[in-house]
Every structure is written in C-alpha cells, then in structure tokens.
Amino acid sequence: MQTPSPSSRATVYFDGDLHRALRLKAAASGLSISDLVNRAVSAALAEDAEDVQAHRDRASEPVVDFADLVVSLKASGKI
C-alpha cells in the first residue's frame, strides 16, 4: 500500500454556479470540497495514465498515412 503524500495548499477559483454545486454536493455526500476536488483530479489523472499507456502499447504499430489509405480504398473499390 502506498503511503499518502503530505497535503499541499492551493487556491482554486471556481465559477460561482460550479462552486455552489460543489458545496451542495459536499454537504450531501459528507465529504469536504477538498476531498471532492482531490477525487476528481485523481480520476482525471488516472484516465490520462490509461491514455498514455494505450499510446505506448501502440507505439510499435505501423503508421498508416490517411491519404494513402483513402487512395488504397478507392483503388480496391471499397469507396
């Protein structure tokens, strides 16, 4: 299990309506705004990590030029 890193303070400015929605969600969920924001940022970064890994997994695939592909499809009668 990974040890949590110490917290750091940051100032974030939200659109007024978004901040209101965030406050209401925090109250309804029993979580703090900081907890909600940390979870959202973690989820976004996890998605980015998946995208990076998918890109790395496909790095060895051959690159297909779009123009060449279209010409090939036309020549084969597929379009």
Secondary structure as GFF3:
##gff-version 3
##sequence-region A 1 79
A	DSSP	alpha_helix	16	29	.	.	.	ID=ss1
A	DSSP	alpha_helix	33	57	.	.	.	ID=ss2
A	DSSP	alpha_helix	66	75	.	.	.	ID=ss3
###
